[in-house]
Amino acid sequence: MAREFDADTEFEDNFLILKLAVNNTNTVVFTDLPKNVSDALEGLVTTIVNQSQHIPRPENTIARSEKLHLWHVPEDDELVTLA
């Protein structure tokens, strides 16, 4: 809350910025095409899936296991597709 009212503090980076403009009929419109916004959001899901590969299992710091990494989630997994 304090950061909202402090003009000298930088804002955090945003993962999504939607730009607005006023067109020639004085209507407020999005300047980004909905398809581009959709693609950006889908890209985030893909990035999360790709970055989550080969994460070491936490219990391996205590006792070694046969499985060294958390399970692989493919991009075509049902939950990923729904996201």
PyMOL Python script that loads the backbone (N, CA, C, O; Angstrom):
from pymol import cmd

cmd.read_pdbstr("""\
ATOM      1  N   MET A   1       0.823  -1.200   0.000  1.00  0.00           N
ATOM      2  CA  MET A   1       0.000   0.000   0.000  1.00  0.00           C
ATOM      3  C   MET A   1       0.865   1.262   0.000  1.00  0.00           C
ATOM      4  O   MET A   1       0.543   2.237  -0.680  1.00  0.00           O
ATOM      5  N   ALA A   2       1.937   1.246   0.745  1.00  0.00           N
ATOM      6  CA  ALA A   2       2.765   2.439   0.825  1.00  0.00           C
ATOM      7  C   ALA A   2       3.378   2.772  -0.532  1.00  0.00           C
ATOM      8  O   ALA A   2       3.562   3.944  -0.861  1.00  0.00           O
ATOM      9  N   ARG A   3       3.691   1.754  -1.314  1.00  0.00           N
ATOM     10  CA  ARG A   3       4.313   1.985  -2.617  1.00  0.00           C
ATOM     11  C   ARG A   3       3.362   2.673  -3.583  1.00  0.00           C
ATOM     12  O   ARG A   3       3.811   3.399  -4.470  1.00  0.00           O
ATOM     13  N   GLU A   4       2.074   2.464  -3.432  1.00  0.00           N
ATOM     14  CA  GLU A   4       1.112   3.091  -4.335  1.00  0.00           C
ATOM     15  C   GLU A   4       1.141   4.611  -4.226  1.00  0.00           C
ATOM     16  O   GLU A   4       0.890   5.312  -5.205  1.00  0.00           O
ATOM     17  N   PHE A   5       1.443   5.109  -3.055  1.00  0.00           N
ATOM     18  CA  PHE A   5       1.354   6.543  -2.810  1.00  0.00           C
ATOM     19  C   PHE A   5       2.709   7.238  -2.816  1.00  0.00           C
ATOM     20  O   PHE A   5       2.783   8.445  -2.589  1.00  0.00           O
ATOM     21  N   ASP A   6       3.783   6.492  -3.074  1.00  0.00           N
ATOM     22  CA  ASP A   6       5.114   7.078  -3.090  1.00  0.00           C
ATOM     23  C   ASP A   6       5.554   7.246  -4.543  1.00  0.00           C
ATOM     24  O   ASP A   6       5.900   6.275  -5.216  1.00  0.00           O
ATOM     25  N   ALA A   7       5.535   8.467  -5.006  1.00  0.00           N
ATOM     26  CA  ALA A   7       5.849   8.745  -6.415  1.00  0.00           C
ATOM     27  C   ALA A   7       7.311   8.473  -6.755  1.00  0.00           C
ATOM     28  O   ALA A   7       7.649   8.332  -7.931  1.00  0.00           O
ATOM     29  N   ASP A   8       8.181   8.397  -5.755  1.00  0.00           N
ATOM     30  CA  ASP A   8       9.607   8.184  -5.997  1.00  0.00           C
ATOM     31  C   ASP A   8       9.989   6.712  -6.076  1.00  0.00           C
ATOM     32  O   ASP A   8      11.128   6.392  -6.415  1.00  0.00           O
ATOM     33  N   THR A   9       9.063   5.815  -5.773  1.00  0.00           N
ATOM     34  CA  THR A   9       9.348   4.388  -5.786  1.00  0.00           C
ATOM     35  C   THR A   9       8.952   3.798  -7.133  1.00  0.00           C
ATOM     36  O   THR A   9       7.858   4.050  -7.637  1.00  0.00           O
ATOM     37  N   GLU A  10       9.867   3.001  -7.715  1.00  0.00           N
ATOM     38  CA  GLU A  10       9.571   2.370  -8.994  1.00  0.00           C
ATOM     39  C   GLU A  10       8.526   1.281  -8.815  1.00  0.00           C
ATOM     40  O   GLU A  10       8.459   0.630  -7.773  1.00  0.00           O
ATOM     41  N   PHE A  11       7.717   1.094  -9.840  1.00  0.00           N
ATOM     42  CA  PHE A  11       6.742   0.014  -9.823  1.00  0.00           C
ATOM     43  C   PHE A  11       7.433  -1.292 -10.202  1.00  0.00           C
ATOM     44  O   PHE A  11       8.458  -1.291 -10.885  1.00  0.00           O
ATOM     45  N   GLU A  12       6.864  -2.397  -9.755  1.00  0.00           N
ATOM     46  CA  GLU A  12       7.397  -3.696 -10.122  1.00  0.00           C
ATOM     47  C   GLU A  12       7.137  -3.954 -11.597  1.00  0.00           C
ATOM     48  O   GLU A  12       6.216  -3.387 -12.186  1.00  0.00           O
ATOM     49  N   ASP A  13       7.964  -4.824 -12.194  1.00  0.00           N
ATOM     50  CA  ASP A  13       7.742  -5.208 -13.582  1.00  0.00           C
ATOM     51  C   ASP A  13       6.426  -5.958 -13.697  1.00  0.00           C
ATOM     52  O   ASP A  13       6.069  -6.752 -12.827  1.00  0.00           O
ATOM     53  N   ASN A  14       5.718  -5.698 -14.770  1.00  0.00           N
ATOM     54  CA  ASN A  14       4.453  -6.378 -15.031  1.00  0.00           C
ATOM     55  C   ASN A  14       4.662  -7.430 -16.101  1.00  0.00           C
ATOM     56  O   ASN A  14       5.471  -7.253 -17.011  1.00  0.00           O
ATOM     57  N   PHE A  15       3.934  -8.517 -15.987  1.00  0.00           N
ATOM     58  CA  PHE A  15       4.047  -9.541 -17.010  1.00  0.00           C
ATOM     59  C   PHE A  15       3.084  -9.285 -18.164  1.00  0.00           C
ATOM     60  O   PHE A  15       3.209  -9.890 -19.229  1.00  0.00           O
ATOM     61  N   LEU A  16       2.126  -8.388 -17.952  1.00  0.00           N
ATOM     62  CA  LEU A  16       1.147  -8.090 -18.991  1.00  0.00           C
ATOM     63  C   LEU A  16       0.763  -6.625 -18.897  1.00  0.00           C
ATOM     64  O   LEU A  16       0.363  -6.143 -17.837  1.00  0.00           O
ATOM     65  N   ILE A  17       0.889  -5.927 -20.007  1.00  0.00           N
ATOM     66  CA  ILE A  17       0.488  -4.526 -20.068  1.00  0.00           C
ATOM     67  C   ILE A  17      -0.502  -4.384 -21.214  1.00  0.00           C
ATOM     68  O   ILE A  17      -0.183  -4.706 -22.358  1.00  0.00           O
ATOM     69  N   LEU A  18      -1.683  -3.909 -20.913  1.00  0.00           N
ATOM     70  CA  LEU A  18      -2.698  -3.671 -21.938  1.00  0.00           C
ATOM     71  C   LEU A  18      -2.774  -2.172 -22.184  1.00  0.00           C
ATOM     72  O   LEU A  18      -3.035  -1.395 -21.266  1.00  0.00           O
ATOM     73  N   LYS A  19      -2.547  -1.776 -23.419  1.00  0.00           N
ATOM     74  CA  LYS A  19      -2.531  -0.362 -23.764  1.00  0.00           C
ATOM     75  C   LYS A  19      -3.892   0.052 -24.306  1.00  0.00           C
ATOM     76  O   LYS A  19      -4.536  -0.694 -25.043  1.00  0.00           O
ATOM     77  N   LEU A  20      -4.316   1.246 -23.932  1.00  0.00           N
ATOM     78  CA  LEU A  20      -5.586   1.802 -24.389  1.00  0.00           C
ATOM     79  C   LEU A  20      -5.321   3.042 -25.219  1.00  0.00           C
ATOM     80  O   LEU A  20      -4.301   3.712 -25.053  1.00  0.00           O
ATOM     81  N   ALA A  21      -6.251   3.341 -26.116  1.00  0.00           N
ATOM     82  CA  ALA A  21      -6.162   4.550 -26.932  1.00  0.00           C
ATOM     83  C   ALA A  21      -7.581   5.026 -27.227  1.00  0.00           C
ATOM     84  O   ALA A  21      -8.553   4.288 -27.062  1.00  0.00           O
ATOM     85  N   VAL A  22      -7.670   6.248 -27.656  1.00  0.00           N
ATOM     86  CA  VAL A  22      -8.955   6.804 -28.071  1.00  0.00           C
ATOM     87  C   VAL A  22      -8.946   6.843 -29.590  1.00  0.00           C
ATOM     88  O   VAL A  22      -8.062   7.446 -30.199  1.00  0.00           O
ATOM     89  N   ASN A  23      -9.940   6.193 -30.203  1.00  0.00           N
ATOM     90  CA  ASN A  23      -9.984   6.170 -31.673  1.00  0.00           C
ATOM     91  C   ASN A  23     -10.664   7.429 -32.217  1.00  0.00           C
ATOM     92  O   ASN A  23     -10.978   8.343 -31.455  1.00  0.00           O
ATOM     93  N   ASN A  24     -10.887   7.476 -33.512  1.00  0.00           N
ATOM     94  CA  ASN A  24     -11.439   8.684 -34.150  1.00  0.00           C
ATOM     95  C   ASN A  24     -12.910   8.926 -33.820  1.00  0.00           C
ATOM     96  O   ASN A  24     -13.444   9.984 -34.153  1.00  0.00           O
ATOM     97  N   THR A  25     -13.576   7.969 -33.171  1.00  0.00           N
ATOM     98  CA  THR A  25     -14.972   8.182 -32.746  1.00  0.00           C
ATOM     99  C   THR A  25     -15.048   8.442 -31.242  1.00  0.00           C
ATOM    100  O   THR A  25     -16.111   8.317 -30.634  1.00  0.00           O
ATOM    101  N   ASN A  26     -13.916   8.803 -30.653  1.00  0.00           N
ATOM    102  CA  ASN A  26     -13.813   9.085 -29.215  1.00  0.00           C
ATOM    103  C   ASN A  26     -14.221   7.900 -28.344  1.00  0.00           C
ATOM    104  O   ASN A  26     -14.806   8.066 -27.274  1.00  0.00           O
ATOM    105  N   THR A  27     -13.900   6.711 -28.824  1.00  0.00           N
ATOM    106  CA  THR A  27     -14.151   5.493 -28.066  1.00  0.00           C
ATOM    107  C   THR A  27     -12.816   4.958 -27.568  1.00  0.00           C
ATOM    108  O   THR A  27     -11.829   4.949 -28.304  1.00  0.00           O
ATOM    109  N   VAL A  28     -12.791   4.516 -26.325  1.00  0.00           N
ATOM    110  CA  VAL A  28     -11.575   3.920 -25.773  1.00  0.00           C
ATOM    111  C   VAL A  28     -11.484   2.481 -26.267  1.00  0.00           C
ATOM    112  O   VAL A  28     -12.423   1.700 -26.114  1.00  0.00           O
ATOM    113  N   VAL A  29     -10.341   2.141 -26.863  1.00  0.00           N
ATOM    114  CA  VAL A  29     -10.135   0.801 -27.418  1.00  0.00           C
ATOM    115  C   VAL A  29      -8.771   0.274 -26.977  1.00  0.00           C
ATOM    116  O   VAL A  29      -7.875   1.043 -26.630  1.00  0.00           O
ATOM    117  N   PHE A  30      -8.633  -1.044 -26.998  1.00  0.00           N
ATOM    118  CA  PHE A  30      -7.334  -1.657 -26.745  1.00  0.00           C
ATOM    119  C   PHE A  30      -6.466  -1.497 -27.988  1.00  0.00           C
ATOM    120  O   PHE A  30      -6.945  -1.695 -29.105  1.00  0.00           O
ATOM    121  N   THR A  31      -5.199  -1.142 -27.808  1.00  0.00           N
ATOM    122  CA  THR A  31      -4.306  -1.022 -28.957  1.00  0.00           C
ATOM    123  C   THR A  31      -3.687  -2.361 -29.326  1.00  0.00           C
ATOM    124  O   THR A  31      -3.219  -2.536 -30.451  1.00  0.00           O
ATOM    125  N   ASP A  32      -3.680  -3.302 -28.400  1.00  0.00           N
ATOM    126  CA  ASP A  32      -3.162  -4.636 -28.686  1.00  0.00           C
ATOM    127  C   ASP A  32      -4.310  -5.530 -29.150  1.00  0.00           C
ATOM    128  O   ASP A  32      -5.395  -5.519 -28.570  1.00  0.00           O
ATOM    129  N   LEU A  33      -4.056  -6.291 -30.187  1.00  0.00           N
ATOM    130  CA  LEU A  33      -5.069  -7.220 -30.678  1.00  0.00           C
ATOM    131  C   LEU A  33      -5.303  -8.325 -29.648  1.00  0.00           C
ATOM    132  O   LEU A  33      -4.350  -8.795 -29.027  1.00  0.00           O
ATOM    133  N   PRO A  34      -6.554  -8.744 -29.459  1.00  0.00           N
ATOM    134  CA  PRO A  34      -6.838  -9.822 -28.505  1.00  0.00           C
ATOM    135  C   PRO A  34      -6.006 -11.078 -28.761  1.00  0.00           C
ATOM    136  O   PRO A  34      -5.620 -11.763 -27.814  1.00  0.00           O
ATOM    137  N   LYS A  35      -5.729 -11.384 -30.013  1.00  0.00           N
ATOM    138  CA  LYS A  35      -4.916 -12.563 -30.352  1.00  0.00           C
ATOM    139  C   LYS A  35      -3.510 -12.423 -29.797  1.00  0.00           C
ATOM    140  O   LYS A  35      -2.934 -13.398 -29.315  1.00  0.00           O
ATOM    141  N   ASN A  36      -2.947 -11.208 -29.859  1.00  0.00           N
ATOM    142  CA  ASN A  36      -1.595 -10.988 -29.316  1.00  0.00           C
ATOM    143  C   ASN A  36      -1.579 -11.157 -27.807  1.00  0.00           C
ATOM    144  O   ASN A  36      -0.628 -11.711 -27.255  1.00  0.00           O
ATOM    145  N   VAL A  37      -2.623 -10.685 -27.134  1.00  0.00           N
ATOM    146  CA  VAL A  37      -2.716 -10.837 -25.683  1.00  0.00           C
ATOM    147  C   VAL A  37      -2.850 -12.316 -25.332  1.00  0.00           C
ATOM    148  O   VAL A  37      -2.187 -12.800 -24.415  1.00  0.00           O
ATOM    149  N   SER A  38      -3.695 -13.023 -26.051  1.00  0.00           N
ATOM    150  CA  SER A  38      -3.882 -14.459 -25.839  1.00  0.00           C
ATOM    151  C   SER A  38      -2.570 -15.217 -26.055  1.00  0.00           C
ATOM    152  O   SER A  38      -2.216 -16.091 -25.263  1.00  0.00           O
ATOM    153  N   ASP A  39      -1.861 -14.886 -27.116  1.00  0.00           N
ATOM    154  CA  ASP A  39      -0.584 -15.531 -27.397  1.00  0.00           C
ATOM    155  C   ASP A  39       0.429 -15.281 -26.281  1.00  0.00           C
ATOM    156  O   ASP A  39       1.180 -16.181 -25.908  1.00  0.00           O
ATOM    157  N   ALA A  40       0.448 -14.056 -25.749  1.00  0.00           N
ATOM    158  CA  ALA A  40       1.373 -13.733 -24.658  1.00  0.00           C
ATOM    159  C   ALA A  40       1.057 -14.544 -23.410  1.00  0.00           C
ATOM    160  O   ALA A  40       1.965 -15.039 -22.742  1.00  0.00           O
ATOM    161  N   LEU A  41      -0.229 -14.682 -23.092  1.00  0.00           N
ATOM    162  CA  LEU A  41      -0.615 -15.460 -21.916  1.00  0.00           C
ATOM    163  C   LEU A  41      -0.306 -16.941 -22.106  1.00  0.00           C
ATOM    164  O   LEU A  41       0.172 -17.601 -21.184  1.00  0.00           O
ATOM    165  N   GLU A  42      -0.573 -17.456 -23.288  1.00  0.00           N
ATOM    166  CA  GLU A  42      -0.240 -18.856 -23.571  1.00  0.00           C
ATOM    167  C   GLU A  42       1.266 -19.069 -23.512  1.00  0.00           C
ATOM    168  O   GLU A  42       1.735 -20.121 -23.075  1.00  0.00           O
ATOM    169  N   GLY A  43       2.009 -18.083 -23.946  1.00  0.00           N
ATOM    170  CA  GLY A  43       3.465 -18.171 -23.876  1.00  0.00           C
ATOM    171  C   GLY A  43       3.963 -18.274 -22.448  1.00  0.00           C
ATOM    172  O   GLY A  43       4.955 -18.954 -22.181  1.00  0.00           O
ATOM    173  N   LEU A  44       3.280 -17.602 -21.526  1.00  0.00           N
ATOM    174  CA  LEU A  44       3.659 -17.712 -20.115  1.00  0.00           C
ATOM    175  C   LEU A  44       3.492 -19.134 -19.607  1.00  0.00           C
ATOM    176  O   LEU A  44       4.350 -19.647 -18.889  1.00  0.00           O
ATOM    177  N   VAL A  45       2.385 -19.770 -19.979  1.00  0.00           N
ATOM    178  CA  VAL A  45       2.147 -21.152 -19.554  1.00  0.00           C
ATOM    179  C   VAL A  45       3.245 -22.056 -20.109  1.00  0.00           C
ATOM    180  O   VAL A  45       3.783 -22.897 -19.389  1.00  0.00           O
ATOM    181  N   THR A  46       3.573 -21.886 -21.375  1.00  0.00           N
ATOM    182  CA  THR A  46       4.627 -22.690 -21.998  1.00  0.00           C
ATOM    183  C   THR A  46       5.970 -22.462 -21.297  1.00  0.00           C
ATOM    184  O   THR A  46       6.714 -23.412 -21.056  1.00  0.00           O
ATOM    185  N   THR A  47       6.273 -21.222 -20.975  1.00  0.00           N
ATOM    186  CA  THR A  47       7.522 -20.910 -20.282  1.00  0.00           C
ATOM    187  C   THR A  47       7.567 -21.582 -18.914  1.00  0.00           C
ATOM    188  O   THR A  47       8.599 -22.132 -18.528  1.00  0.00           O
ATOM    189  N   ILE A  48       6.471 -21.542 -18.188  1.00  0.00           N
ATOM    190  CA  ILE A  48       6.424 -22.182 -16.867  1.00  0.00           C
ATOM    191  C   ILE A  48       6.656 -23.680 -16.998  1.00  0.00           C
ATOM    192  O   ILE A  48       7.420 -24.261 -16.227  1.00  0.00           O
ATOM    193  N   VAL A  49       6.000 -24.307 -17.968  1.00  0.00           N
ATOM    194  CA  VAL A  49       6.173 -25.751 -18.172  1.00  0.00           C
ATOM    195  C   VAL A  49       7.627 -26.061 -18.519  1.00  0.00           C
ATOM    196  O   VAL A  49       8.211 -26.989 -17.959  1.00  0.00           O
ATOM    197  N   ASN A  50       8.212 -25.298 -19.429  1.00  0.00           N
ATOM    198  CA  ASN A  50       9.594 -25.555 -19.838  1.00  0.00           C
ATOM    199  C   ASN A  50      10.593 -25.307 -18.712  1.00  0.00           C
ATOM    200  O   ASN A  50      11.571 -26.043 -18.586  1.00  0.00           O
ATOM    201  N   GLN A  51      10.363 -24.289 -17.899  1.00  0.00           N
ATOM    202  CA  GLN A  51      11.274 -23.974 -16.806  1.00  0.00           C
ATOM    203  C   GLN A  51      11.161 -24.947 -15.632  1.00  0.00           C
ATOM    204  O   GLN A  51      12.041 -25.004 -14.772  1.00  0.00           O
ATOM    205  N   SER A  52      10.069 -25.710 -15.608  1.00  0.00           N
ATOM    206  CA  SER A  52       9.872 -26.627 -14.485  1.00  0.00           C
ATOM    207  C   SER A  52      10.502 -27.996 -14.733  1.00  0.00           C
ATOM    208  O   SER A  52      10.333 -28.906 -13.921  1.00  0.00           O
ATOM    209  N   GLN A  53      11.217 -28.153 -15.830  1.00  0.00           N
ATOM    210  CA  GLN A  53      11.870 -29.425 -16.129  1.00  0.00           C
ATOM    211  C   GLN A  53      13.155 -29.571 -15.311  1.00  0.00           C
ATOM    212  O   GLN A  53      13.878 -28.599 -15.092  1.00  0.00           O
ATOM    213  N   HIS A  54      13.418 -30.764 -14.876  1.00  0.00           N
ATOM    214  CA  HIS A  54      14.664 -31.127 -14.178  1.00  0.00           C
ATOM    215  C   HIS A  54      14.846 -30.401 -12.850  1.00  0.00           C
ATOM    216  O   HIS A  54      15.969 -30.055 -12.483  1.00  0.00           O
ATOM    217  N   ILE A  55      13.758 -30.169 -12.131  1.00  0.00           N
ATOM    218  CA  ILE A  55      13.866 -29.586 -10.792  1.00  0.00           C
ATOM    219  C   ILE A  55      14.214 -30.715  -9.829  1.00  0.00           C
ATOM    220  O   ILE A  55      13.505 -31.720  -9.782  1.00  0.00           O
ATOM    221  N   PRO A  56      15.292 -30.569  -9.061  1.00  0.00           N
ATOM    222  CA  PRO A  56      15.689 -31.639  -8.149  1.00  0.00           C
ATOM    223  C   PRO A  56      14.620 -31.894  -7.080  1.00  0.00           C
ATOM    224  O   PRO A  56      13.962 -30.972  -6.598  1.00  0.00           O
ATOM    225  N   ARG A  57      14.472 -33.155  -6.734  1.00  0.00           N
ATOM    226  CA  ARG A  57      13.529 -33.521  -5.677  1.00  0.00           C
ATOM    227  C   ARG A  57      14.106 -33.062  -4.338  1.00  0.00           C
ATOM    228  O   ARG A  57      15.278 -33.320  -4.062  1.00  0.00           O
ATOM    229  N   PRO A  58      13.322 -32.394  -3.507  1.00  0.00           N
ATOM    230  CA  PRO A  58      13.848 -31.864  -2.248  1.00  0.00           C
ATOM    231  C   PRO A  58      14.327 -32.940  -1.287  1.00  0.00           C
ATOM    232  O   PRO A  58      15.262 -32.706  -0.521  1.00  0.00           O
ATOM    233  N   GLU A  59      13.707 -34.115  -1.311  1.00  0.00           N
ATOM    234  CA  GLU A  59      14.111 -35.149  -0.353  1.00  0.00           C
ATOM    235  C   GLU A  59      15.488 -35.720  -0.664  1.00  0.00           C
ATOM    236  O   GLU A  59      16.071 -36.400   0.181  1.00  0.00           O
ATOM    237  N   ASN A  60      16.022 -35.462  -1.852  1.00  0.00           N
ATOM    238  CA  ASN A  60      17.352 -35.959  -2.197  1.00  0.00           C
ATOM    239  C   ASN A  60      18.451 -35.242  -1.422  1.00  0.00           C
ATOM    240  O   ASN A  60      19.590 -35.710  -1.409  1.00  0.00           O
ATOM    241  N   THR A  61      18.145 -34.130  -0.781  1.00  0.00           N
ATOM    242  CA  THR A  61      19.142 -33.481   0.072  1.00  0.00           C
ATOM    243  C   THR A  61      19.289 -34.225   1.392  1.00  0.00           C
ATOM    244  O   THR A  61      20.296 -34.086   2.086  1.00  0.00           O
ATOM    245  N   ILE A  62      18.275 -35.019   1.732  1.00  0.00           N
ATOM    246  CA  ILE A  62      18.312 -35.796   2.980  1.00  0.00           C
ATOM    247  C   ILE A  62      18.759 -37.223   2.709  1.00  0.00           C
ATOM    248  O   ILE A  62      19.693 -37.715   3.342  1.00  0.00           O
ATOM    249  N   ALA A  63      18.104 -37.883   1.779  1.00  0.00           N
ATOM    250  CA  ALA A  63      18.417 -39.268   1.440  1.00  0.00           C
ATOM    251  C   ALA A  63      18.239 -39.445  -0.056  1.00  0.00           C
ATOM    252  O   ALA A  63      17.247 -38.991  -0.626  1.00  0.00           O
ATOM    253  N   ARG A  64      19.189 -40.099  -0.689  1.00  0.00           N
ATOM    254  CA  ARG A  64      19.135 -40.297  -2.136  1.00  0.00           C
ATOM    255  C   ARG A  64      17.974 -41.211  -2.511  1.00  0.00           C
ATOM    256  O   ARG A  64      17.670 -42.188  -1.826  1.00  0.00           O
ATOM    257  N   SER A  65      17.350 -40.862  -3.601  1.00  0.00           N
ATOM    258  CA  SER A  65      16.237 -41.619  -4.131  1.00  0.00           C
ATOM    259  C   SER A  65      16.581 -42.040  -5.553  1.00  0.00           C
ATOM    260  O   SER A  65      17.504 -41.493  -6.157  1.00  0.00           O
ATOM    261  N   GLU A  66      15.841 -43.014  -6.094  1.00  0.00           N
ATOM    262  CA  GLU A  66      16.039 -43.420  -7.485  1.00  0.00           C
ATOM    263  C   GLU A  66      15.639 -42.281  -8.426  1.00  0.00           C
ATOM    264  O   GLU A  66      16.237 -42.098  -9.486  1.00  0.00           O
ATOM    265  N   LYS A  67      14.640 -41.535  -8.029  1.00  0.00           N
ATOM    266  CA  LYS A  67      14.158 -40.428  -8.850  1.00  0.00           C
ATOM    267  C   LYS A  67      14.841 -39.149  -8.385  1.00  0.00           C
ATOM    268  O   LYS A  67      14.638 -38.701  -7.257  1.00  0.00           O
ATOM    269  N   LEU A  68      15.641 -38.572  -9.254  1.00  0.00           N
ATOM    270  CA  LEU A  68      16.417 -37.389  -8.883  1.00  0.00           C
ATOM    271  C   LEU A  68      15.671 -36.081  -9.101  1.00  0.00           C
ATOM    272  O   LEU A  68      15.998 -35.065  -8.488  1.00  0.00           O
ATOM    273  N   HIS A  69      14.656 -36.107  -9.988  1.00  0.00           N
ATOM    274  CA  HIS A  69      13.943 -34.876 -10.332  1.00  0.00           C
ATOM    275  C   HIS A  69      12.448 -35.048 -10.128  1.00  0.00           C
ATOM    276  O   HIS A  69      11.936 -36.167 -10.087  1.00  0.00           O
ATOM    277  N   LEU A  70      11.757 -33.920 -10.001  1.00  0.00           N
ATOM    278  CA  LEU A  70      10.301 -33.952  -9.988  1.00  0.00           C
ATOM    279  C   LEU A  70       9.823 -34.437 -11.348  1.00  0.00           C
ATOM    280  O   LEU A  70      10.559 -34.367 -12.332  1.00  0.00           O
ATOM    281  N   TRP A  71       8.593 -34.927 -11.403  1.00  0.00           N
ATOM    282  CA  TRP A  71       8.100 -35.518 -12.644  1.00  0.00           C
ATOM    283  C   TRP A  71       7.975 -34.491 -13.758  1.00  0.00           C
ATOM    284  O   TRP A  71       7.771 -33.299 -13.530  1.00  0.00           O
ATOM    285  N   HIS A  72       8.106 -35.005 -14.959  1.00  0.00           N
ATOM    286  CA  HIS A  72       8.023 -34.189 -16.170  1.00  0.00           C
ATOM    287  C   HIS A  72       6.554 -33.948 -16.519  1.00  0.00           C
ATOM    288  O   HIS A  72       5.752 -34.882 -16.525  1.00  0.00           O
ATOM    289  N   VAL A  73       6.207 -32.697 -16.807  1.00  0.00           N
ATOM    290  CA  VAL A  73       4.859 -32.363 -17.262  1.00  0.00           C
ATOM    291  C   VAL A  73       4.969 -31.944 -18.724  1.00  0.00           C
ATOM    292  O   VAL A  73       5.549 -30.901 -19.029  1.00  0.00           O
ATOM    293  N   PRO A  74       4.416 -32.750 -19.628  1.00  0.00           N
ATOM    294  CA  PRO A  74       4.519 -32.404 -21.050  1.00  0.00           C
ATOM    295  C   PRO A  74       3.599 -31.235 -21.417  1.00  0.00           C
ATOM    296  O   PRO A  74       2.600 -30.982 -20.744  1.00  0.00           O
ATOM    297  N   GLU A  75       3.951 -30.533 -22.490  1.00  0.00           N
ATOM    298  CA  GLU A  75       3.140 -29.385 -22.926  1.00  0.00           C
ATOM    299  C   GLU A  75       1.742 -29.790 -23.359  1.00  0.00           C
ATOM    300  O   GLU A  75       0.824 -28.970 -23.321  1.00  0.00           O
ATOM    301  N   ASP A  76       1.561 -31.047 -23.772  1.00  0.00           N
ATOM    302  CA  ASP A  76       0.237 -31.490 -24.202  1.00  0.00           C
ATOM    303  C   ASP A  76      -0.566 -32.134 -23.072  1.00  0.00           C
ATOM    304  O   ASP A  76      -1.608 -32.742 -23.319  1.00  0.00           O
ATOM    305  N   ASP A  77      -0.084 -32.000 -21.831  1.00  0.00           N
ATOM    306  CA  ASP A  77      -0.837 -32.491 -20.674  1.00  0.00           C
ATOM    307  C   ASP A  77      -2.200 -31.767 -20.603  1.00  0.00           C
ATOM    308  O   ASP A  77      -2.311 -30.596 -20.966  1.00  0.00           O
ATOM    309  N   GLU A  78      -3.208 -32.475 -20.138  1.00  0.00           N
ATOM    310  CA  GLU A  78      -4.557 -31.905 -20.121  1.00  0.00           C
ATOM    311  C   GLU A  78      -4.631 -30.605 -19.329  1.00  0.00           C
ATOM    312  O   GLU A  78      -5.258 -29.646 -19.779  1.00  0.00           O
ATOM    313  N   LEU A  79      -4.006 -30.557 -18.167  1.00  0.00           N
ATOM    314  CA  LEU A  79      -4.063 -29.344 -17.343  1.00  0.00           C
ATOM    315  C   LEU A  79      -3.339 -28.172 -18.006  1.00  0.00           C
ATOM    316  O   LEU A  79      -3.775 -27.025 -17.912  1.00  0.00           O
ATOM    317  N   VAL A  80      -2.235 -28.479 -18.673  1.00  0.00           N
ATOM    318  CA  VAL A  80      -1.492 -27.417 -19.380  1.00  0.00           C
ATOM    319  C   VAL A  80      -2.337 -26.902 -20.547  1.00  0.00           C
ATOM    320  O   VAL A  80      -2.415 -25.695 -20.778  1.00  0.00           O
ATOM    321  N   THR A  81      -2.962 -27.815 -21.273  1.00  0.00           N
ATOM    322  CA  THR A  81      -3.799 -27.420 -22.406  1.00  0.00           C
ATOM    323  C   THR A  81      -4.965 -26.561 -21.935  1.00  0.00           C
ATOM    324  O   THR A  81      -5.312 -25.572 -22.581  1.00  0.00           O
ATOM    325  N   LEU A  82      -5.567 -26.935 -20.815  1.00  0.00           N
ATOM    326  CA  LEU A  82      -6.693 -26.141 -20.288  1.00  0.00           C
ATOM    327  C   LEU A  82      -6.232 -24.764 -19.826  1.00  0.00           C
ATOM    328  O   LEU A  82      -6.960 -23.781 -19.967  1.00  0.00           O
ATOM    329  N   ALA A  83      -5.027 -24.695 -19.274  1.00  0.00           N
ATOM    330  CA  ALA A  83      -4.501 -23.397 -18.831  1.00  0.00           C
ATOM    331  C   ALA A  83      -4.275 -22.507 -20.029  1.00  0.00           C
ATOM    332  O   ALA A  83      -3.834 -21.368 -19.877  1.00  0.00           O
TER     333      ALA A  83
END
""", "prot")
cmd.dss("prot")
cmd.show_as("cartoon", "prot")
cmd.util.cbc("prot")
cmd.orient("prot")
